[in-house]
Amino acid sequence: MPGLENVTRGIADAIDRTLEHGIPVVVASRCRAGGVNGVYGTAGGGKQRFEKGVLPAGDLPAWKARLKLPLALEAADGSAAVSEFF
């Protein structure tokens, strides 16, 4: 079963501030299989996070997403283009 990408209100606020500064945020699941799904629209819910610009890591585990993000930042033409890699 994939992850739902729900976070606490404090983490959601930190993610929002990070995105406001133009810094991409990638979210990965710790579940054994599957990616993250934005289901819940509450303040910390995955649906709202994705609507605000958080990038899902797809089926990549977190450690691979952490390796891919700096490579994407280097290869992309600006942080907005990072989404092409995820």
MDAnalysis code that builds the backbone (N, CA, C; Angstrom):
import MDAnalysis as mda
import numpy as np

u = mda.Universe.empty(258, n_residues=86, atom_resindex=np.repeat(np.arange(86), 3), trajectory=True)
u.add_TopologyAttr("name", ["N", "CA", "C"] * 86)
u.add_TopologyAttr("resid", np.arange(1, 87))
u.add_TopologyAttr("resname", ["MET", "PRO", "GLY", "LEU", "GLU", "ASN", "VAL", "THR", "ARG", "GLY", "ILE", "ALA", "ASP", "ALA", "ILE", "ASP", "ARG", "THR", "LEU", "GLU", "HIS", "GLY", "ILE", "PRO", "VAL", "VAL", "VAL", "ALA", "SER", "ARG", "CYS", "ARG", "ALA", "GLY", "GLY", "VAL", "ASN", "GLY", "VAL", "TYR", "GLY", "THR", "ALA", "GLY", "GLY", "GLY", "LYS", "GLN", "ARG", "PHE", "GLU", "LYS", "GLY", "VAL", "LEU", "PRO", "ALA", "GLY", "ASP", "LEU", "PRO", "ALA", "TRP", "LYS", "ALA", "ARG", "LEU", "LYS", "LEU", "PRO", "LEU", "ALA", "LEU", "GLU", "ALA", "ALA", "ASP", "GLY", "SER", "ALA", "ALA", "VAL", "SER", "GLU", "PHE", "PHE"])
u.atoms.positions = np.array([
    [0.842, -1.180, 0.000],
    [0.000, 0.000, 0.000],
    [0.885, 1.240, 0.000],
    [0.609, 2.184, -0.865],
    [1.401, 3.413, -0.915],
    [1.139, 4.307, 0.281],
    [2.051, 5.258, 0.490],
    [1.893, 6.214, 1.579],
    [0.915, 7.317, 1.220],
    [0.351, 7.956, 2.224],
    [-0.628, 9.017, 1.999],
    [-0.037, 10.408, 2.111],
    [1.216, 10.506, 2.533],
    [1.936, 11.785, 2.602],
    [1.226, 12.781, 3.499],
    [0.867, 12.340, 4.696],
    [0.289, 13.253, 5.679],
    [1.376, 13.700, 6.642],
    [1.349, 14.962, 7.007],
    [2.334, 15.515, 7.936],
    [1.605, 16.338, 8.995],
    [2.310, 16.642, 10.071],
    [1.729, 17.481, 11.113],
    [1.592, 18.922, 10.616],
    [0.824, 19.712, 11.329],
    [0.615, 21.121, 10.953],
    [1.948, 21.878, 10.938],
    [2.813, 21.616, 11.916],
    [4.115, 22.281, 11.967],
    [4.981, 21.963, 10.765],
    [5.000, 20.708, 10.360],
    [5.771, 20.311, 9.179],
    [5.151, 20.926, 7.926],
    [3.817, 20.930, 7.859],
    [3.138, 21.532, 6.702],
    [3.506, 23.010, 6.573],
    [3.543, 23.728, 7.695],
    [3.925, 25.143, 7.671],
    [5.370, 25.315, 7.205],
    [6.262, 24.447, 7.657],
    [7.665, 24.508, 7.237],
    [7.804, 24.221, 5.747],
    [7.031, 23.274, 5.250],
    [7.049, 22.974, 3.815],
    [6.567, 24.182, 3.021],
    [5.491, 24.817, 3.479],
    [4.961, 26.002, 2.790],
    [6.007, 27.116, 2.731],
    [6.687, 27.358, 3.846],
    [7.722, 28.410, 3.868],
    [8.870, 28.061, 2.920],
    [9.232, 26.805, 2.873],
    [10.303, 26.362, 1.979],
    [9.913, 26.588, 0.522],
    [8.683, 26.207, 0.174],
    [8.202, 26.409, -1.195],
    [8.115, 27.890, -1.550],
    [7.728, 28.734, -0.590],
    [7.644, 30.173, -0.833],
    [8.998, 30.776, -1.187],
    [10.066, 30.159, -0.711],
    [11.416, 30.616, -1.032],
    [11.953, 30.008, -2.332],
    [11.103, 29.278, -3.041],
    [11.508, 28.700, -4.315],
    [12.365, 27.444, -4.197],
    [12.364, 26.839, -3.034],
    [13.146, 25.623, -2.816],
    [12.238, 24.425, -3.042],
    [12.598, 23.527, -3.956],
    [11.737, 22.367, -4.205],
    [11.731, 21.407, -3.019],
    [10.571, 20.806, -2.797],
    [10.396, 19.806, -1.743],
    [9.917, 18.523, -2.410],
    [10.629, 17.439, -2.157],
    [10.273, 16.133, -2.703],
    [9.875, 15.234, -1.545],
    [8.775, 14.508, -1.713],
    [8.283, 13.619, -0.663],
    [8.307, 12.187, -1.160],
    [8.863, 11.313, -0.325],
    [8.932, 9.891, -0.634],
    [8.228, 9.106, 0.465],
    [7.808, 7.919, 0.137],
    [7.144, 7.054, 1.093],
    [8.143, 6.130, 1.776],
    [7.867, 5.788, 3.017],
    [8.662, 4.787, 3.720],
    [8.016, 3.412, 3.604],
    [6.905, 3.343, 2.875],
    [6.227, 2.060, 2.677],
    [7.091, 1.150, 1.804],
    [6.927, -0.122, 1.981],
    [7.732, -1.110, 1.263],
    [7.572, -1.016, -0.262],
    [6.374, -0.724, -0.716],
    [6.132, -0.653, -2.155],
    [5.161, 0.490, -2.449],
    [5.316, 1.078, -3.601],
    [4.411, 2.148, -4.019],
    [4.923, 3.525, -3.652],
    [4.368, 4.509, -4.300],
    [4.762, 5.891, -4.060],
    [3.851, 6.568, -3.063],
    [3.820, 7.885, -3.101],
    [2.954, 8.658, -2.209],
    [1.711, 9.100, -2.970],
    [0.601, 9.148, -2.262],
    [-0.666, 9.577, -2.850],
    [-1.216, 10.737, -2.050],
    [-1.609, 11.792, -2.740],
    [-2.223, 12.932, -2.065],
    [-3.708, 12.703, -1.939],
    [-4.145, 12.145, -0.818],
    [-5.549, 11.790, -0.638],
    [-6.300, 12.824, 0.197],
    [-5.769, 13.165, 1.359],
    [-6.497, 14.026, 2.287],
    [-6.199, 15.498, 2.034],
    [-7.241, 16.328, 2.081],
    [-7.099, 17.752, 1.802],
    [-6.972, 18.621, 3.033],
    [-6.723, 18.027, 4.198],
    [-6.551, 18.807, 5.418],
    [-5.232, 19.562, 5.374],
    [-4.981, 20.392, 6.376],
    [-3.775, 21.239, 6.397],
    [-2.494, 20.434, 6.215],
    [-2.400, 19.260, 6.801],
    [-1.205, 18.443, 6.661],
    [-1.372, 17.313, 5.672],
    [-2.482, 17.293, 4.973],
    [-2.789, 16.204, 4.047],
    [-1.999, 16.278, 2.753],
    [-1.741, 15.122, 2.195],
    [-0.955, 15.029, 0.977],
    [-1.556, 15.759, -0.209],
    [-2.875, 15.740, -0.334],
    [-3.519, 16.418, -1.473],
    [-3.167, 17.899, -1.480],
    [-3.266, 18.522, -0.306],
    [-2.955, 19.950, -0.221],
    [-1.472, 20.209, -0.472],
    [-0.612, 19.337, 0.010],
    [0.837, 19.489, -0.219],
    [1.128, 19.469, -1.719],
    [0.555, 18.519, -2.435],
    [0.807, 18.429, -3.874],
    [0.239, 19.624, -4.623],
    [-0.927, 20.108, -4.200],
    [-1.520, 21.288, -4.830],
    [-0.644, 22.520, -4.646],
    [0.114, 22.564, -3.561],
    [0.989, 23.703, -3.287],
    [2.354, 23.567, -3.946],
    [2.633, 22.407, -4.564],
    [3.868, 22.275, -5.315],
    [4.870, 21.245, -4.832],
    [4.527, 20.481, -3.794],
    [5.429, 19.411, -3.354],
    [5.501, 18.367, -4.458],
    [6.688, 17.864, -4.712],
    [6.907, 16.877, -5.769],
    [6.914, 15.471, -5.188],
    [6.129, 14.563, -5.751],
    [6.179, 13.184, -5.287],
    [7.414, 12.481, -5.869],
    [8.034, 11.634, -5.074],
    [9.221, 10.900, -5.529],
    [8.852, 9.672, -6.342],
    [7.586, 9.468, -6.596],
    [7.166, 8.281, -7.338],
    [7.436, 7.027, -6.519],
    [7.989, 6.025, -7.153],
    [8.292, 4.773, -6.467],
    [9.675, 4.769, -5.823],
    [10.376, 5.895, -5.884],
    [11.716, 5.927, -5.294],
    [11.641, 5.934, -3.766],
    [12.474, 5.115, -3.131],
    [12.569, 5.247, -1.674],
    [13.250, 6.574, -1.332],
    [13.095, 7.005, -0.093],
    [13.608, 8.312, 0.321],
    [15.099, 8.470, 0.055],
    [15.888, 7.442, 0.310],
    [17.341, 7.585, 0.139],
    [17.703, 7.807, -1.323],
    [16.960, 7.223, -2.248],
    [17.231, 7.458, -3.672],
    [16.756, 8.843, -4.092],
    [15.625, 9.283, -3.542],
    [15.128, 10.629, -3.852],
    [16.118, 11.683, -3.368],
    [16.749, 11.440, -2.204],
    [17.756, 12.385, -1.689],
    [18.973, 12.443, -2.601],
    [19.296, 11.353, -3.253],
    [20.406, 11.357, -4.209],
    [20.006, 12.026, -5.526],
    [18.773, 11.817, -5.927],
    [18.302, 12.351, -7.206],
    [18.070, 13.859, -7.171],
    [17.610, 14.392, -6.035],
    [17.279, 15.818, -5.957],
    [18.458, 16.730, -6.275],
    [19.642, 16.555, -5.679],
    [20.739, 17.468, -6.040],
    [21.168, 17.316, -7.502],
    [21.055, 16.106, -8.047],
    [21.368, 15.917, -9.461],
    [20.364, 16.664, -10.332],
    [19.095, 16.600, -9.942],
    [18.055, 17.312, -10.685],
    [18.244, 18.820, -10.575],
    [18.614, 19.295, -9.387],
    [18.863, 20.730, -9.211],
    [20.015, 21.200, -10.097],
    [21.026, 20.379, -10.221],
    [22.190, 20.728, -11.054],
    [21.825, 20.722, -12.538],
    [21.018, 19.740, -12.942],
    [20.696, 19.585, -14.363],
    [19.555, 20.498, -14.817],
    [18.678, 20.875, -13.909],
    [17.505, 21.665, -14.267],
    [17.868, 23.117, -14.500],
    [17.047, 23.763, -15.318],
    [17.192, 25.193, -15.555],
    [16.306, 25.923, -14.560],
    [16.775, 26.050, -13.336],
    [15.996, 26.671, -12.265],
    [15.255, 25.620, -11.456],
    [14.906, 25.971, -10.219],
    [14.290, 24.997, -9.327],
    [12.908, 24.560, -9.792],
    [12.198, 25.399, -10.553],
    [10.881, 25.011, -11.051],
    [10.986, 23.852, -12.037],
    [12.089, 23.749, -12.745],
    [12.264, 22.685, -13.729],
    [12.618, 21.342, -13.086],
    [12.840, 21.327, -11.782],
    [13.155, 20.079, -11.084],
    [12.010, 19.087, -11.220],
    [10.786, 19.586, -11.333],
    [9.624, 18.696, -11.437],
    [9.718, 17.768, -12.651],
    [10.468, 18.152, -13.654],
    [10.632, 17.298, -14.834],
    [11.347, 15.994, -14.487],
    [12.082, 15.979, -13.385],
    [12.859, 14.821, -12.998],
    [12.110, 13.915, -12.023],
    [10.965, 14.381, -11.522],
    [10.207, 13.588, -10.560],
    [8.809, 13.311, -11.046],
])
